[in-house]
Amino acid sequence: MIKKENMPECPVATTVGLIGSKWKLLILRDLLTGPKRYSELKKSLSGISQKVLTSSLKSMVEDGLVIKISYPEVPPRVEYSLSLLGESMKPVIQVMEQWGKDYKQKRQ
């Protein structure tokens, strides 16, 4: 979590600090389609360790990008979804997706 007093002056650096890891971006991408359980995220993020997924989700919840909902059931059920702040990243991720498609096309 980036504390207000530790936020860089550069807005790009702030954004990179919040979502700059490969896994955080992919978690955001997956949550754009709707709420997901931990196991769904783990399955869709091939190669991510349990430790990194747990840490990334915790950090994103603390930063206000993701909402964690725990249901009082047996067995316990937890879902993650994007907050309004997290949803505001949608255009950024869409532009990144389009850029990636264009790049792949040009490199073939």
C-alpha positions in Angstrom: 0.0 0.0 0.0 1.3 3.4 -0.9 0.7 5.9 1.9 -0.2 9.4 1.0 3.0 10.9 2.3 5.0 8.4 0.3 3.3 8.9 -3.0 5.6 10.0 -5.8 5.0 13.4 -7.3 4.8 11.9 -10.8 1.3 10.5 -11.5 2.8 7.8 -13.8 5.0 6.6 -10.9 2.0 6.5 -8.6 0.1 4.3 -11.1 3.1 2.0 -11.6 3.4 1.7 -7.8 -0.3 0.6 -7.6 -0.6 -1.7 -10.5 2.9 -2.0 -11.9 3.4 -5.7 -11.3 2.6 -8.2 -14.0 0.2 -10.1 -11.7 -1.7 -7.0 -10.4 -2.5 -6.0 -14.0 -3.7 -9.5 -14.8 -5.8 -9.7 -11.6 -7.5 -6.4 -12.7 -8.0 -7.8 -16.2 -9.7 -10.9 -14.7 -11.9 -8.9 -12.3 -13.1 -6.6 -15.1 -15.5 -9.4 -16.1 -17.0 -9.7 -12.7 -16.4 -11.0 -9.2 -14.1 -14.0 -8.8 -13.3 -16.4 -6.1 -9.7 -17.0 -5.1 -9.6 -20.4 -6.8 -10.9 -18.9 -10.0 -8.2 -16.3 -10.0 -5.5 -18.8 -9.2 -6.6 -21.0 -12.1 -6.8 -18.2 -14.7 -3.4 -16.8 -13.7 -1.1 -19.6 -14.9 2.2 -19.5 -13.0 1.3 -17.3 -10.1 2.2 -18.7 -6.7 -0.3 -18.7 -3.8 1.9 -16.3 -1.9 2.0 -13.8 -4.7 -1.7 -14.0 -5.4 -2.6 -13.6 -1.7 -0.1 -10.7 -1.3 -1.3 -8.9 -4.5 -5.0 -9.2 -3.5 -4.3 -8.0 0.0 -2.3 -5.0 -1.4 -5.0 -4.2 -3.9 -7.7 -4.3 -1.2 -5.7 -2.0 1.0 -5.1 0.4 -2.0 -8.9 0.5 -2.6 -8.8 -1.1 -6.0 -10.4 -4.4 -5.0 -13.2 -5.3 -2.7 -13.1 -8.5 -0.7 -16.4 -10.0 0.4 -16.4 -12.9 2.9 -19.6 -14.9 3.1 -20.5 -16.5 6.5 -20.8 -20.0 5.1 -19.3 -23.4 5.7 -17.0 -23.8 3.9 -16.1 -20.1 3.9 -16.5 -18.4 0.6 -14.6 -15.2 -0.4 -15.1 -13.2 -3.6 -13.0 -10.4 -5.0 -14.4 -7.7 -7.2 -13.3 -4.3 -8.5 -14.1 -1.2 -6.5 -15.2 1.9 -8.4 -11.6 3.0 -8.3 -10.6 -0.3 -9.7 -13.3 -0.1 -12.4 -11.8 3.2 -13.5 -8.7 1.3 -14.7 -10.8 -0.3 -17.4 -9.9 2.2 -20.2 -6.3 1.9 -19.3 -6.4 -1.9 -19.5 -8.4 -1.8 -22.8 -5.8 0.5 -24.4 -3.0 -1.9 -23.2 -4.9 -4.8 -24.7 -5.3 -3.1 -28.0 -1.7 -2.1 -28.0 -0.6 -5.7 -27.4 -2.8 -6.9 -30.2 -1.4 -4.3 -32.6 2.2 -5.2 -31.5 1.6 -8.9 -32.0 0.2 -8.3 -35.5 3.1 -6.1 -36.5 5.6 -8.7 -35.3 4.2 -11.6 -37.3 
